[in-house]
């Protein structure tokens, strides 16, 4: 079961990085963009760490509070959920 989660987070992180880089390039070339809602949802579904690191590295959307505050909050919430699941798993094992 743990392997499935690792593969899932790898895939969602890879997709998120690709979408973020694509959006940055599309912004430069004034082409079709990825919506902010899609980028945020990628973070919610598990790509928040990869998205935040990518955005900081390529300097994309770093002036948007929605991303610079939202993604760390998503990471924190996901960490708390994971810690809760581990704690409850140990508690009831």
N, C-alpha and C positions, 0 to 999 in steps of 0.2 A: 504493500500500500504506500509506503514511503517513497518508493521508486516512482510511482505514478505522480505523486505531488512534485517531486524534483523535476521530472520530465515536463509536467504541466507548467511549472514556473519558468523553466528554461525556454519553452516555446512561447509563452505569453510575453516574457521579457524580450525575446528576439523580435517578435512581431512589433512590440512597442517601440523598440529602438529603430527598427526599419521605418515605421510610420512617422516617428519624430524626425528622423533624418530626411525622409521624403518631404515632410511639411516644411522643413527649413529650406530645402532646395527649391520647392515650389514657391515659397514666399519670395525668394530671390528672383526667380524667373517669372513671377506674376502668373503662375498657372493654378490649376485646381488644387485647393488646400484640403487638408484633413481638418474636420471640425474640432473645436476645443472639447466638445462633449465626448467625442470619440477618444481623444487623447486622455481625458480624465477617466473615462470608463476603462481604458486599458490599464491605468494605474489601479483602479478599484479591483479589477479582476486579477491582480497579482503582479503587474509590471511597474509598480510605483518606484521601486528603487532604481531599476534600469532606466526608467523615464527621467527621473530626477538627475541621475548621473549624466545621462546623455544630454539633457537640456543644459546642464552646467558646462559640459565639455564643448558643446557646439554653440553655446550662448544663444539658445533659442527659447523665447518666452520667459526669459529670466526677469523681465520687468512686470510680469503678470502675477499679481498677488494670488490669483486663483491657483496658479501652479506652484509658486514658491512657498506658499503657506499650505495649500491644499494637499500637495503630494507628501510632505512630511507628516501631516495629520493622518493621511491614509496609511502611511507606513507605520505610524504609532498604533493606530487602530488594528491593523493587521497583526502587528506584533503582540498586542494584548489578546487578540482572539487566539493566536497560536499558543501563547503562554497559558491561556485558560484551558484550551483543549489538552495541552500536555499535562497541566496540573490536575484536571479532572480525570484524565486517563490514568495518572499515577494514583490519584485518590481512590478511584473505584476499581483499580486493578487487583 
